[in-house]
Amino acid sequence: MALKIDIITLFPEMLTGFLCESILKKAQEKGKVEIRLVSPRDFAKDKHKTCDDKPFGGGSGMVMKPEPVFRALEKVETPEAHVILMSPQGEKFVQKKARHLAQKTHLIFICGHYEGIDERISHLADEEISIGDYVLTNGALAAAVVVDAVVRLVPDVLGNPDSALKDSFSNGLLEYPQYTRPRVFREEGVPEILLTGDHQKIEKWRHQQSLEKTKKRRPDLLLSYKNT
Ligand SMILES: C[S@@+](CC[C@H](N)C(=O)[O-])C[C@H]1O[C@@H](n2cnc3c(N)ncnc32)[C@H](O)[C@@H]1O
């Protein structure tokens, strides 16, 4: 059964190119995912299709109104849907969460805009996800980041299913260095071990490289790796 994904965003055009390329495109063609872009503007009832208003209590910027988002969600929601609000105030997105979301059958992403959303919209969500400690102008790109990471983990989406198992974070470490042809490029050669054909030794070398890279770049990951 295909994983259904609905992205509720005021800027669907920002994502149309993203959905028509590479793995996302192939995943839809293979029938592994069904992705719909839903604009709250289509659910605004006034003639100007208003989706924002001034904040109660004063202050700068505009706030995303609840009614169009509620109606958009009611249109696409199913009993099995898992609703995610994209927010810089949410839990930070990591690979483990991507794996968890890839097992769901229906994901709905709500993307904010303007100064923020009416807090009542947050009550619609099962969880809030942030893609990092910085603030984007709207949630479309943030949702795209999560969708991309999730879709490549849906079974049979990647041509070689083993490749995702070796990715950074999958076993708690950063991935080892990779090389392809040419064997020597601008005077830098490929490590000799990779040319030996000795798969046991290559695996050992790769694991060692993974450990060293992680120690150097992300020592925080090693703490939980040692405890696994
Ligand atoms: C300009 S931001 C609003 C930020 C809000 N004023 C705050 O300080 O928390 C507008 C929208 O972009 C999205 N967004 C911005 N940064 C994000 C992040 N790091 N992760 C996920 N979504 C983000 C959210 O949907 C948010 O509602």
The ligand as an SDF file (V2000), in Angstrom:
LIG
                    3D

 27 29  0  0  0  0  0  0  0  0999 V2000
    8.7530   32.7970   10.1430 C   0  0  0  0  0  0  0  0  0  0  0  0
    8.3520   31.2050   10.7860 S   0  0  0  0  0  0  0  0  0  0  0  0
    7.5860   31.6150   12.3250 C   0  0  0  0  0  0  0  0  0  0  0  0
    8.5180   31.5350   13.4780 C   0  0  0  0  0  0  0  0  0  0  0  0
    7.8680   31.9230   14.7950 C   0  0  0  0  0  0  0  0  0  0  0  0
    7.6700   33.3500   14.8600 N   0  0  0  0  0  0  0  0  0  0  0  0
    8.7570   31.4850   15.9490 C   0  0  0  0  0  0  0  0  0  0  0  0
    9.5750   32.2980   16.3810 O   0  0  0  0  0  0  0  0  0  0  0  0
    8.6710   30.3230   16.3890 O   0  0  0  0  0  0  0  0  0  0  0  0
    7.0200   30.7110    9.7720 C   0  0  0  0  0  0  0  0  0  0  0  0
    6.8220   29.2090    9.6120 C   0  0  0  0  0  0  0  0  0  0  0  0
    7.9490   28.6060    8.9960 O   0  0  0  0  0  0  0  0  0  0  0  0
    8.0870   27.2760    9.4250 C   0  0  0  0  0  0  0  0  0  0  0  0
    9.4400   27.1010    9.9710 N   0  0  0  0  0  0  0  0  0  0  0  0
   10.3600   28.0680   10.1340 C   0  0  0  0  0  0  0  0  0  0  0  0
   11.5000   27.5850   10.6310 N   0  0  0  0  0  0  0  0  0  0  0  0
   11.3270   26.2570   10.7720 C   0  0  0  0  0  0  0  0  0  0  0  0
   12.1290   25.1960   11.2600 C   0  0  0  0  0  0  0  0  0  0  0  0
   13.3600   25.4210   11.6970 N   0  0  0  0  0  0  0  0  0  0  0  0
   11.6320   23.9540   11.2600 N   0  0  0  0  0  0  0  0  0  0  0  0
   10.3600   23.7140   10.8340 C   0  0  0  0  0  0  0  0  0  0  0  0
    9.5450   24.6810   10.3760 N   0  0  0  0  0  0  0  0  0  0  0  0
   10.0050   25.9400   10.3420 C   0  0  0  0  0  0  0  0  0  0  0  0
    6.9980   27.0020   10.4430 C   0  0  0  0  0  0  0  0  0  0  0  0
    5.9380   26.3300    9.8150 O   0  0  0  0  0  0  0  0  0  0  0  0
    6.6090   28.4090   10.8810 C   0  0  0  0  0  0  0  0  0  0  0  0
    5.2800   28.4940   11.3250 O   0  0  0  0  0  0  0  0  0  0  0  0
  1  2  1  0
  2  3  1  0
  2 10  1  0
  3  4  1  0
  4  5  1  0
  5  6  1  0
  5  7  1  0
  7  8  2  0
  7  9  1  0
 10 11  1  0
 11 12  1  0
 11 26  1  0
 12 13  1  0
 13 14  1  0
 13 24  1  0
 14 15  1  0
 14 23  1  0
 15 16  2  0
 16 17  1  0
 17 18  1  0
 17 23  2  0
 18 19  1  0
 18 20  2  0
 20 21  1  0
 21 22  2  0
 22 23  1  0
 24 25  1  0
 24 26  1  0
 26 27  1  0
M  CHG  2   2   1   9  -1
M  END
$$$$
